[in-house]
């Protein structure tokens, strides 16, 4: 997939350096400063969380930080809006299940 060049809230994608981060234990790369969700999208990751009650998959919806469909656990902190959170070297990004990072917990 192609990179998002201009974000409606964050502006143009920075011409930063390539950084490494992990997603559910997999090592991925992205551009420093781009939204985490953008780096995940390029890697083919479309599901960011599963709903609490019905365990339905959710991903980027609004892409401007207004909804909560893109929230994930980032560096141990749940409910991080990945569509507006800049990517940094070494980030640990995990799928969110309900309100936690563990499948089956809510």
Biopython code that builds the backbone (N, CA, C, O; Angstrom):
import numpy as np
from Bio.PDB.StructureBuilder import StructureBuilder

atoms = [
    (1, "UNK", "N", (0.829, -1.185, 0.000)),
    (1, "UNK", "CA", (0.000, 0.000, 0.000)),
    (1, "UNK", "C", (0.871, 1.246, 0.000)),
    (1, "UNK", "O", (2.013, 1.227, 0.460)),
    (2, "UNK", "N", (0.324, 2.299, -0.511)),
    (2, "UNK", "CA", (1.048, 3.560, -0.549)),
    (2, "UNK", "C", (0.943, 4.299, 0.773)),
    (2, "UNK", "O", (-0.001, 4.106, 1.540)),
    (3, "UNK", "N", (1.909, 5.132, 1.019)),
    (3, "UNK", "CA", (1.895, 5.970, 2.209)),
    (3, "UNK", "C", (0.909, 7.117, 2.045)),
    (3, "UNK", "O", (0.664, 7.597, 0.938)),
    (4, "UNK", "N", (0.355, 7.540, 3.162)),
    (4, "UNK", "CA", (-0.496, 8.728, 3.182)),
    (4, "UNK", "C", (0.438, 9.929, 3.108)),
    (4, "UNK", "O", (1.311, 10.089, 3.961)),
    (5, "UNK", "N", (0.264, 10.766, 2.104)),
    (5, "UNK", "CA", (1.162, 11.905, 1.903)),
    (5, "UNK", "C", (0.757, 13.129, 2.724)),
    (5, "UNK", "O", (1.618, 13.841, 3.240)),
    (6, "UNK", "N", (-0.557, 13.378, 2.847)),
    (6, "UNK", "CA", (-1.029, 14.542, 3.595)),
    (6, "UNK", "C", (-2.175, 14.127, 4.506)),
    (6, "UNK", "O", (-3.184, 13.594, 4.042)),
    (7, "UNK", "N", (-2.019, 14.371, 5.794)),
    (7, "UNK", "CA", (-3.026, 14.045, 6.793)),
    (7, "UNK", "C", (-3.845, 15.310, 7.050)),
    (7, "UNK", "O", (-3.275, 16.397, 7.146)),
    (8, "UNK", "N", (-5.185, 15.188, 7.164)),
    (8, "UNK", "CA", (-6.015, 16.385, 7.337)),
    (8, "UNK", "C", (-5.744, 17.173, 8.619)),
    (8, "UNK", "O", (-6.032, 18.369, 8.667)),
    (9, "UNK", "N", (-5.209, 16.552, 9.636)),
    (9, "UNK", "CA", (-4.920, 17.239, 10.898)),
    (9, "UNK", "C", (-3.421, 17.461, 11.084)),
    (9, "UNK", "O", (-2.997, 18.544, 11.487)),
    (10, "UNK", "N", (-2.620, 16.437, 10.792)),
    (10, "UNK", "CA", (-1.184, 16.495, 11.051)),
    (10, "UNK", "C", (-0.380, 17.128, 9.925)),
    (10, "UNK", "O", (0.790, 17.463, 10.112)),
    (11, "UNK", "N", (-0.999, 17.295, 8.750)),
    (11, "UNK", "CA", (-0.292, 17.918, 7.626)),
    (11, "UNK", "C", (0.464, 16.907, 6.782)),
    (11, "UNK", "O", (0.119, 15.726, 6.747)),
    (12, "UNK", "N", (1.492, 17.381, 6.108)),
    (12, "UNK", "CA", (2.283, 16.534, 5.214)),
    (12, "UNK", "C", (3.073, 15.500, 5.993)),
    (12, "UNK", "O", (3.526, 15.758, 7.108)),
    (13, "UNK", "N", (3.236, 14.328, 5.399)),
    (13, "UNK", "CA", (4.045, 13.281, 6.010)),
    (13, "UNK", "C", (5.488, 13.762, 6.044)),
    (13, "UNK", "O", (6.023, 14.204, 5.027)),
    (14, "UNK", "N", (6.114, 13.677, 7.202)),
    (14, "UNK", "CA", (7.493, 14.157, 7.301)),
    (14, "UNK", "C", (8.436, 13.297, 6.463)),
    (14, "UNK", "O", (8.206, 12.104, 6.263)),
    (15, "UNK", "N", (9.489, 13.923, 5.987)),
    (15, "UNK", "CA", (10.516, 13.173, 5.266)),
    (15, "UNK", "C", (11.554, 12.734, 6.280)),
    (15, "UNK", "O", (12.725, 13.104, 6.190)),
    (16, "UNK", "N", (11.122, 11.957, 7.229)),
    (16, "UNK", "CA", (11.993, 11.515, 8.308)),
    (16, "UNK", "C", (12.757, 10.255, 7.964)),
    (16, "UNK", "O", (12.684, 9.733, 6.851)),
    (17, "UNK", "N", (13.471, 9.800, 8.928)),
    (17, "UNK", "CA", (14.257, 8.585, 8.730)),
    (17, "UNK", "C", (13.389, 7.359, 8.987)),
    (17, "UNK", "O", (12.358, 7.436, 9.656)),
    (18, "UNK", "N", (13.819, 6.248, 8.453)),
    (18, "UNK", "CA", (13.150, 4.975, 8.710)),
    (18, "UNK", "C", (13.430, 4.563, 10.152)),
    (18, "UNK", "O", (14.564, 4.631, 10.625)),
    (19, "UNK", "N", (12.374, 4.137, 10.839)),
    (19, "UNK", "CA", (12.523, 3.649, 12.208)),
    (19, "UNK", "C", (11.907, 2.255, 12.297)),
    (19, "UNK", "O", (11.083, 1.863, 11.470)),
    (20, "UNK", "N", (12.319, 1.539, 13.295)),
    (20, "UNK", "CA", (11.817, 0.202, 13.539)),
    (20, "UNK", "C", (10.909, 0.228, 14.755)),
    (20, "UNK", "O", (11.214, 0.887, 15.749)),
    (21, "UNK", "N", (9.781, -0.496, 14.678)),
    (21, "UNK", "CA", (8.864, -0.637, 15.802)),
    (21, "UNK", "C", (8.284, -2.039, 15.749)),
    (21, "UNK", "O", (8.439, -2.740, 14.749)),
    (22, "UNK", "N", (7.616, -2.453, 16.821)),
    (22, "UNK", "CA", (7.002, -3.781, 16.800)),
    (22, "UNK", "C", (5.493, -3.656, 16.845)),
    (22, "UNK", "O", (4.937, -2.765, 17.486)),
    (23, "UNK", "N", (4.849, -4.574, 16.144)),
    (23, "UNK", "CA", (3.391, -4.686, 16.145)),
    (23, "UNK", "C", (3.065, -6.137, 16.470)),
    (23, "UNK", "O", (3.370, -7.039, 15.690)),
    (24, "UNK", "N", (2.447, -6.357, 17.620)),
    (24, "UNK", "CA", (2.114, -7.710, 18.085)),
    (24, "UNK", "C", (3.300, -8.662, 17.936)),
    (24, "UNK", "O", (3.149, -9.810, 17.518)),
    (25, "UNK", "N", (4.478, -8.159, 18.287)),
    (25, "UNK", "CA", (5.689, -8.967, 18.271)),
    (25, "UNK", "C", (6.422, -9.014, 16.940)),
    (25, "UNK", "O", (7.536, -9.534, 16.876)),
    (26, "UNK", "N", (5.830, -8.489, 15.882)),
    (26, "UNK", "CA", (6.478, -8.469, 14.558)),
    (26, "UNK", "C", (7.248, -7.164, 14.402)),
    (26, "UNK", "O", (6.770, -6.099, 14.795)),
    (27, "UNK", "N", (8.417, -7.252, 13.839)),
    (27, "UNK", "CA", (9.226, -6.063, 13.611)),
    (27, "UNK", "C", (8.797, -5.428, 12.286)),
    (27, "UNK", "O", (8.792, -6.078, 11.241)),
    (28, "UNK", "N", (8.438, -4.145, 12.355)),
    (28, "UNK", "CA", (8.016, -3.392, 11.181)),
    (28, "UNK", "C", (8.832, -2.109, 11.086)),
    (28, "UNK", "O", (9.529, -1.733, 12.029)),
    (29, "UNK", "N", (8.737, -1.441, 9.938)),
    (29, "UNK", "CA", (9.403, -0.164, 9.761)),
    (29, "UNK", "C", (8.408, 0.889, 9.306)),
    (29, "UNK", "O", (7.394, 0.584, 8.678)),
    (30, "UNK", "N", (8.716, 2.115, 9.631)),
    (30, "UNK", "CA", (7.907, 3.247, 9.208)),
    (30, "UNK", "C", (8.772, 4.479, 9.182)),
    (30, "UNK", "O", (9.980, 4.418, 9.415)),
    (31, "UNK", "N", (8.140, 5.597, 8.896)),
    (31, "UNK", "CA", (8.859, 6.866, 8.862)),
    (31, "UNK", "C", (8.637, 7.590, 10.180)),
    (31, "UNK", "O", (7.500, 7.778, 10.611)),
    (32, "UNK", "N", (9.714, 7.990, 10.807)),
    (32, "UNK", "CA", (9.620, 8.701, 12.082)),
    (32, "UNK", "C", (8.718, 9.923, 11.931)),
    (32, "UNK", "O", (8.907, 10.736, 11.026)),
    (33, "UNK", "N", (7.734, 10.046, 12.828)),
    (33, "UNK", "CA", (6.842, 11.188, 12.834)),
    (33, "UNK", "C", (5.528, 10.979, 12.102)),
    (33, "UNK", "O", (4.582, 11.738, 12.312)),
    (34, "UNK", "N", (5.448, 9.955, 11.241)),
    (34, "UNK", "CA", (4.165, 9.696, 10.583)),
    (34, "UNK", "C", (3.224, 9.055, 11.605)),
    (34, "UNK", "O", (3.695, 8.467, 12.578)),
    (35, "UNK", "N", (1.906, 9.154, 11.407)),
    (35, "UNK", "CA", (0.993, 8.503, 12.348)),
    (35, "UNK", "C", (1.245, 6.991, 12.402)),
    (35, "UNK", "O", (1.515, 6.363, 11.378)),
    (36, "UNK", "N", (1.156, 6.423, 13.590)),
    (36, "UNK", "CA", (1.331, 4.977, 13.736)),
    (36, "UNK", "C", (0.404, 4.243, 12.780)),
    (36, "UNK", "O", (0.814, 3.278, 12.134)),
    (37, "UNK", "N", (-0.840, 4.690, 12.684)),
    (37, "UNK", "CA", (-1.821, 4.036, 11.806)),
    (37, "UNK", "C", (-1.363, 4.023, 10.351)),
    (37, "UNK", "O", (-1.627, 3.060, 9.631)),
    (38, "UNK", "N", (-0.684, 5.077, 9.910)),
    (38, "UNK", "CA", (-0.200, 5.139, 8.534)),
    (38, "UNK", "C", (0.880, 4.081, 8.303)),
    (38, "UNK", "O", (0.885, 3.410, 7.271)),
    (39, "UNK", "N", (1.785, 3.935, 9.255)),
    (39, "UNK", "CA", (2.835, 2.928, 9.130)),
    (39, "UNK", "C", (2.237, 1.523, 9.137)),
    (39, "UNK", "O", (2.698, 0.648, 8.404)),
    (40, "UNK", "N", (1.220, 1.304, 9.955)),
    (40, "UNK", "CA", (0.550, 0.001, 9.990)),
    (40, "UNK", "C", (-0.171, -0.277, 8.677)),
    (40, "UNK", "O", (-0.150, -1.402, 8.176)),
    (41, "UNK", "N", (-0.805, 0.744, 8.125)),
    (41, "UNK", "CA", (-1.529, 0.589, 6.864)),
    (41, "UNK", "C", (-0.584, 0.151, 5.748)),
    (41, "UNK", "O", (-0.915, -0.738, 4.963)),
    (42, "UNK", "N", (0.592, 0.776, 5.676)),
    (42, "UNK", "CA", (1.580, 0.405, 4.659)),
    (42, "UNK", "C", (1.994, -1.054, 4.825)),
    (42, "UNK", "O", (2.280, -1.737, 3.841)),
    (43, "UNK", "N", (2.025, -1.531, 6.065)),
    (43, "UNK", "CA", (2.390, -2.924, 6.345)),
    (43, "UNK", "C", (1.212, -3.881, 6.164)),
    (43, "UNK", "O", (1.360, -5.087, 6.359)),
    (44, "UNK", "N", (0.044, -3.351, 5.794)),
    (44, "UNK", "CA", (-1.125, -4.194, 5.553)),
    (44, "UNK", "C", (-1.984, -4.462, 6.772)),
    (44, "UNK", "O", (-2.900, -5.282, 6.714)),
    (45, "UNK", "N", (-1.703, -3.780, 7.880)),
    (45, "UNK", "CA", (-2.474, -3.974, 9.113)),
    (45, "UNK", "C", (-3.695, -3.063, 9.072)),
    (45, "UNK", "O", (-3.559, -1.840, 9.050)),
    (46, "UNK", "N", (-4.877, -3.651, 9.061)),
    (46, "UNK", "CA", (-6.105, -2.867, 8.996)),
    (46, "UNK", "C", (-6.935, -2.964, 10.279)),
    (46, "UNK", "O", (-7.780, -2.102, 10.524)),
    (47, "UNK", "N", (-6.714, -3.986, 11.098)),
    (47, "UNK", "CA", (-7.441, -4.147, 12.359)),
    (47, "UNK", "C", (-6.561, -3.679, 13.506)),
    (47, "UNK", "O", (-5.447, -4.170, 13.689)),
    (48, "UNK", "N", (-7.074, -2.721, 14.281)),
    (48, "UNK", "CA", (-6.320, -2.160, 15.400)),
    (48, "UNK", "C", (-6.837, -2.623, 16.752)),
    (48, "UNK", "O", (-6.083, -2.710, 17.721)),
    (49, "UNK", "N", (-8.110, -2.915, 16.807)),
    (49, "UNK", "CA", (-8.686, -3.342, 18.080)),
    (49, "UNK", "C", (-9.893, -4.227, 17.817)),
    (49, "UNK", "O", (-10.376, -4.333, 16.690)),
    (50, "UNK", "N", (-10.375, -4.868, 18.898)),
    (50, "UNK", "CA", (-11.607, -5.650, 18.867)),
    (50, "UNK", "C", (-12.529, -5.102, 19.940)),
    (50, "UNK", "O", (-12.089, -4.794, 21.048)),
    (51, "UNK", "N", (-13.817, -4.980, 19.609)),
    (51, "UNK", "CA", (-14.768, -4.395, 20.550)),
    (51, "UNK", "C", (-14.952, -5.283, 21.770)),
    (51, "UNK", "O", (-14.730, -6.492, 21.719)),
    (52, "UNK", "N", (-15.365, -4.658, 22.872)),
    (52, "UNK", "CA", (-15.500, -5.342, 24.154)),
    (52, "UNK", "C", (-16.592, -6.402, 24.147)),
    (52, "UNK", "O", (-16.339, -7.548, 24.519)),
    (53, "UNK", "N", (-17.786, -6.044, 23.736)),
    (53, "UNK", "CA", (-18.920, -6.967, 23.843)),
    (53, "UNK", "C", (-18.943, -8.035, 22.765)),
    (53, "UNK", "O", (-19.098, -9.219, 23.064)),
    (54, "UNK", "N", (-18.790, -7.626, 21.515)),
    (54, "UNK", "CA", (-18.968, -8.566, 20.404)),
    (54, "UNK", "C", (-17.661, -9.004, 19.760)),
    (54, "UNK", "O", (-17.666, -9.820, 18.838)),
    (55, "UNK", "N", (-16.560, -8.477, 20.229)),
    (55, "UNK", "CA", (-15.231, -8.819, 19.695)),
    (55, "UNK", "C", (-15.145, -8.603, 18.188)),
    (55, "UNK", "O", (-14.565, -9.413, 17.466)),
    (56, "UNK", "N", (-15.734, -7.494, 17.721)),
    (56, "UNK", "CA", (-15.707, -7.160, 16.301)),
    (56, "UNK", "C", (-14.455, -6.337, 15.997)),
    (56, "UNK", "O", (-14.058, -5.495, 16.802)),
    (57, "UNK", "N", (-13.836, -6.575, 14.847)),
    (57, "UNK", "CA", (-12.627, -5.827, 14.500)),
    (57, "UNK", "C", (-12.931, -4.382, 14.136)),
    (57, "UNK", "O", (-13.970, -4.077, 13.551)),
    (58, "UNK", "N", (-12.005, -3.500, 14.495)),
    (58, "UNK", "CA", (-12.108, -2.085, 14.167)),
    (58, "UNK", "C", (-10.744, -1.610, 13.679)),
    (58, "UNK", "O", (-9.707, -2.155, 14.059)),
    (59, "UNK", "N", (-10.766, -0.587, 12.833)),
    (59, "UNK", "CA", (-9.534, 0.004, 12.313)),
    (59, "UNK", "C", (-9.731, 1.493, 12.172)),
    (59, "UNK", "O", (-10.559, 2.082, 12.868)),
    (60, "UNK", "N", (-8.986, 2.105, 11.288)),
    (60, "UNK", "CA", (-9.088, 3.543, 11.096)),
    (60, "UNK", "C", (-10.450, 3.878, 10.498)),
    (60, "UNK", "O", (-10.868, 3.275, 9.510)),
    (61, "UNK", "N", (-11.133, 4.836, 11.098)),
    (61, "UNK", "CA", (-12.422, 5.278, 10.589)),
    (61, "UNK", "C", (-12.349, 6.756, 10.212)),
    (61, "UNK", "O", (-12.469, 7.108, 9.038)),
    (62, "UNK", "N", (-12.152, 7.619, 11.208)),
    (62, "UNK", "CA", (-12.157, 9.056, 10.909)),
    (62, "UNK", "C", (-10.765, 9.573, 10.519)),
    (62, "UNK", "O", (-10.647, 10.512, 9.732)),
    (63, "UNK", "N", (-9.733, 8.965, 11.063)),
    (63, "UNK", "CA", (-8.330, 9.339, 10.800)),
    (63, "UNK", "C", (-7.960, 10.746, 11.260)),
    (63, "UNK", "O", (-6.945, 11.289, 10.822)),
    (64, "UNK", "N", (-8.770, 11.346, 12.142)),
    (64, "UNK", "CA", (-8.438, 12.677, 12.664)),
    (64, "UNK", "C", (-8.542, 12.742, 14.195)),
    (64, "UNK", "O", (-8.550, 13.831, 14.768)),
    (65, "UNK", "N", (-8.620, 11.584, 14.855)),
    (65, "UNK", "CA", (-8.605, 11.558, 16.307)),
    (65, "UNK", "C", (-9.928, 11.784, 17.001)),
    (65, "UNK", "O", (-9.957, 11.953, 18.220)),
    (66, "UNK", "N", (-11.031, 11.792, 16.258)),
    (66, "UNK", "CA", (-12.340, 12.056, 16.868)),
    (66, "UNK", "C", (-13.027, 10.783, 17.364)),
    (66, "UNK", "O", (-13.679, 10.808, 18.408)),
    (67, "UNK", "N", (-12.895, 9.690, 16.649)),
    (67, "UNK", "CA", (-13.528, 8.436, 17.079)),
    (67, "UNK", "C", (-12.492, 7.610, 17.847)),
    (67, "UNK", "O", (-11.379, 8.079, 18.086)),
    (68, "UNK", "N", (-12.845, 6.420, 18.222)),
    (68, "UNK", "CA", (-11.892, 5.574, 18.952)),
    (68, "UNK", "C", (-11.648, 4.244, 18.244)),
    (68, "UNK", "O", (-11.179, 3.287, 18.860)),
    (69, "UNK", "N", (-11.963, 4.185, 16.959)),
    (69, "UNK", "CA", (-11.801, 2.912, 16.253)),
    (69, "UNK", "C", (-10.348, 2.496, 16.080)),
    (69, "UNK", "O", (-10.072, 1.302, 15.958)),
    (70, "UNK", "N", (-9.421, 3.427, 16.065)),
    (70, "UNK", "CA", (-8.013, 3.091, 15.823)),
    (70, "UNK", "C", (-7.188, 2.919, 17.093)),
    (70, "UNK", "O", (-5.967, 2.785, 17.016)),
    (71, "UNK", "N", (-7.829, 2.921, 18.261)),
    (71, "UNK", "CA", (-7.034, 2.850, 19.496)),
    (71, "UNK", "C", (-6.316, 1.509, 19.610)),
    (71, "UNK", "O", (-6.836, 0.457, 19.239)),
    (72, "UNK", "N", (-5.107, 1.595, 20.136)),
    (72, "UNK", "CA", (-4.278, 0.409, 20.351)),
    (72, "UNK", "C", (-3.494, 0.609, 21.647)),
    (72, "UNK", "O", (-3.515, 1.684, 22.246)),
    (73, "UNK", "N", (-2.816, -0.435, 22.059)),
    (73, "UNK", "CA", (-1.931, -0.354, 23.213)),
    (73, "UNK", "C", (-0.550, 0.032, 22.675)),
    (73, "UNK", "O", (0.043, -0.710, 21.892)),
    (74, "UNK", "N", (-0.045, 1.187, 23.093)),
    (74, "UNK", "CA", (1.245, 1.693, 22.625)),
    (74, "UNK", "C", (2.155, 1.881, 23.825)),
    (74, "UNK", "O", (1.847, 2.641, 24.742)),
    (75, "UNK", "N", (3.280, 1.180, 23.807)),
    (75, "UNK", "CA", (4.244, 1.234, 24.911)),
    (75, "UNK", "C", (3.569, 0.965, 26.253)),
    (75, "UNK", "O", (3.874, 1.609, 27.257)),
    (76, "UNK", "N", (2.647, 0.001, 26.253)),
    (76, "UNK", "CA", (1.975, -0.424, 27.475)),
    (76, "UNK", "C", (0.762, 0.402, 27.862)),
    (76, "UNK", "O", (0.081, 0.068, 28.833)),
    (77, "UNK", "N", (0.474, 1.463, 27.137)),
    (77, "UNK", "CA", (-0.655, 2.336, 27.464)),
    (77, "UNK", "C", (-1.819, 2.049, 26.514)),
    (77, "UNK", "O", (-1.671, 2.209, 25.302)),
    (78, "UNK", "N", (-2.983, 1.626, 27.043)),
    (78, "UNK", "CA", (-4.135, 1.373, 26.173)),
    (78, "UNK", "C", (-4.807, 2.661, 25.715)),
    (78, "UNK", "O", (-4.547, 3.738, 26.251)),
    (79, "UNK", "N", (-5.669, 2.533, 24.723)),
    (79, "UNK", "CA", (-6.504, 3.631, 24.215)),
    (79, "UNK", "C", (-5.735, 4.772, 23.563)),
    (79, "UNK", "O", (-6.159, 5.925, 23.629)),
    (80, "UNK", "N", (-4.604, 4.455, 22.932)),
    (80, "UNK", "CA", (-3.835, 5.461, 22.211)),
    (80, "UNK", "C", (-4.411, 5.568, 20.798)),
    (80, "UNK", "O", (-4.519, 4.567, 20.089)),
    (81, "UNK", "N", (-4.774, 6.771, 20.399)),
    (81, "UNK", "CA", (-5.335, 7.001, 19.055)),
    (81, "UNK", "C", (-4.188, 7.013, 18.047)),
    (81, "UNK", "O", (-3.463, 7.998, 17.910)),
    (82, "UNK", "N", (-4.052, 5.905, 17.359)),
    (82, "UNK", "CA", (-2.902, 5.724, 16.474)),
    (82, "UNK", "C", (-2.955, 6.581, 15.218)),
    (82, "UNK", "O", (-1.934, 6.756, 14.552)),
    (83, "UNK", "N", (-4.118, 7.117, 14.882)),
    (83, "UNK", "CA", (-4.222, 7.943, 13.673)),
    (83, "UNK", "C", (-3.591, 9.314, 13.855)),
    (83, "UNK", "O", (-3.307, 9.995, 12.869)),
    (84, "UNK", "N", (-3.363, 9.737, 15.106)),
    (84, "UNK", "CA", (-2.770, 11.055, 15.358)),
    (84, "UNK", "C", (-1.524, 10.985, 16.241)),
    (84, "UNK", "O", (-0.978, 12.019, 16.625)),
    (85, "UNK", "N", (-1.076, 9.774, 16.564)),
    (85, "UNK", "CA", (0.113, 9.616, 17.399)),
    (85, "UNK", "C", (1.325, 9.362, 16.514)),
    (85, "UNK", "O", (1.346, 8.383, 15.768)),
    (86, "UNK", "N", (2.343, 10.232, 16.581)),
    (86, "UNK", "CA", (3.523, 10.076, 15.731)),
    (86, "UNK", "C", (4.340, 8.837, 16.091)),
    (86, "UNK", "O", (4.507, 8.496, 17.262)),
    (87, "UNK", "N", (4.836, 8.186, 15.065)),
    (87, "UNK", "CA", (5.678, 7.000, 15.226)),
    (87, "UNK", "C", (7.065, 7.396, 15.702)),
    (87, "UNK", "O", (7.638, 8.378, 15.230)),
    (88, "UNK", "N", (7.601, 6.621, 16.644)),
    (88, "UNK", "CA", (8.952, 6.842, 17.153)),
    (88, "UNK", "C", (9.710, 5.520, 17.119)),
    (88, "UNK", "O", (9.112, 4.445, 17.145)),
    (89, "UNK", "N", (11.002, 5.615, 17.062)),
    (89, "UNK", "CA", (11.878, 4.444, 17.083)),
    (89, "UNK", "C", (11.599, 3.596, 18.313)),
    (89, "UNK", "O", (11.509, 4.117, 19.424)),
    (90, "UNK", "N", (11.461, 2.284, 18.115)),
    (90, "UNK", "CA", (11.336, 1.339, 19.217)),
    (90, "UNK", "C", (9.965, 1.213, 19.844)),
    (90, "UNK", "O", (9.816, 0.485, 20.825)),
    (91, "UNK", "N", (8.948, 1.896, 19.313)),
    (91, "UNK", "CA", (7.602, 1.783, 19.893)),
    (91, "UNK", "C", (7.133, 0.331, 19.872)),
    (91, "UNK", "O", (7.447, -0.438, 18.964)),
    (92, "UNK", "N", (6.375, -0.011, 20.899)),
    (92, "UNK", "CA", (5.762, -1.339, 20.983)),
    (92, "UNK", "C", (4.258, -1.138, 20.844)),
    (92, "UNK", "O", (3.610, -0.581, 21.730)),
    (93, "UNK", "N", (3.712, -1.598, 19.721)),
    (93, "UNK", "CA", (2.303, -1.405, 19.391)),
    (93, "UNK", "C", (1.612, -2.759, 19.420)),
    (93, "UNK", "O", (2.087, -3.720, 18.814)),
    (94, "UNK", "N", (0.484, -2.833, 20.127)),
    (94, "UNK", "CA", (-0.251, -4.094, 20.246)),
    (94, "UNK", "C", (-1.728, -3.891, 19.962)),
    (94, "UNK", "O", (-2.297, -2.838, 20.248)),
    (95, "UNK", "N", (-2.334, -4.924, 19.391)),
    (95, "UNK", "CA", (-3.773, -4.930, 19.176)),
    (95, "UNK", "C", (-4.462, -4.787, 20.526)),
    (95, "UNK", "O", (-4.022, -5.365, 21.520)),
    (96, "UNK", "N", (-5.530, -4.025, 20.557)),
    (96, "UNK", "CA", (-6.282, -3.833, 21.798)),
    (96, "UNK", "C", (-7.539, -4.693, 21.770)),
    (96, "UNK", "O", (-8.258, -4.721, 20.771)),
    (97, "UNK", "N", (-7.800, -5.390, 22.863)),
    (97, "UNK", "CA", (-8.985, -6.234, 23.024)),
    (97, "UNK", "C", (-9.844, -5.622, 24.113)),
    (97, "UNK", "O", (-9.519, -5.730, 25.295)),
    (98, "UNK", "N", (-10.940, -4.981, 23.726)),
    (98, "UNK", "CA", (-11.751, -4.277, 24.712)),
    (98, "UNK", "C", (-10.941, -3.121, 25.277)),
    (98, "UNK", "O", (-10.617, -2.178, 24.556)),
    (99, "UNK", "N", (-10.615, -3.187, 26.551)),
    (99, "UNK", "CA", (-9.846, -2.113, 27.184)),
    (99, "UNK", "C", (-8.441, -2.539, 27.555)),
    (99, "UNK", "O", (-7.773, -1.848, 28.325)),
    (100, "UNK", "N", (-7.966, -3.687, 27.013)),
    (100, "UNK", "CA", (-6.637, -4.165, 27.377)),
    (100, "UNK", "C", (-5.923, -4.705, 26.145)),
    (100, "UNK", "O", (-6.428, -4.625, 25.025)),
    (101, "UNK", "N", (-4.730, -5.258, 26.381)),
    (101, "UNK", "CA", (-3.950, -5.806, 25.282)),
    (101, "UNK", "C", (-4.039, -7.320, 25.203)),
    (101, "UNK", "O", (-3.423, -7.924, 24.324)),
    (102, "UNK", "N", (-4.786, -7.945, 26.094)),
    (102, "UNK", "CA", (-4.852, -9.401, 26.105)),
    (102, "UNK", "C", (-6.182, -9.893, 25.579)),
    (102, "UNK", "O", (-7.250, -9.475, 26.024)),
    (103, "UNK", "N", (-6.082, -10.795, 24.616)),
    (103, "UNK", "CA", (-7.302, -11.366, 24.040)),
    (103, "UNK", "C", (-8.083, -12.065, 25.135)),
    (103, "UNK", "O", (-7.522, -12.800, 25.947)),
    (104, "UNK", "N", (-9.373, -11.827, 25.146)),
    (104, "UNK", "CA", (-10.234, -12.462, 26.148)),
    (104, "UNK", "C", (-10.458, -11.588, 27.369)),
    (104, "UNK", "O", (-11.428, -11.781, 28.102)),
    (105, "UNK", "N", (-9.551, -10.607, 27.600)),
    (105, "UNK", "CA", (-9.749, -9.677, 28.714)),
    (105, "UNK", "C", (-10.464, -8.453, 28.201)),
    (105, "UNK", "O", (-10.258, -8.036, 27.061)),
    (106, "UNK", "N", (-11.304, -7.876, 29.036)),
    (106, "UNK", "CA", (-12.012, -6.672, 28.607)),
    (106, "UNK", "C", (-12.024, -5.617, 29.657)),
    (106, "UNK", "O", (-12.584, -4.542, 29.445)),
]
sb = StructureBuilder()
sb.init_structure("model")
sb.init_model(0)
sb.init_chain("A")
sb.init_seg("    ")
for serial, (resi, resn, name, xyz) in enumerate(atoms, 1):
    if name == "N":
        sb.init_residue(resn, " ", resi, " ")
    sb.init_atom(name, np.array(xyz, "f"), 0.0, 1.0, " ", f" {name:<3s}", serial, name[0])
structure = sb.get_structure()
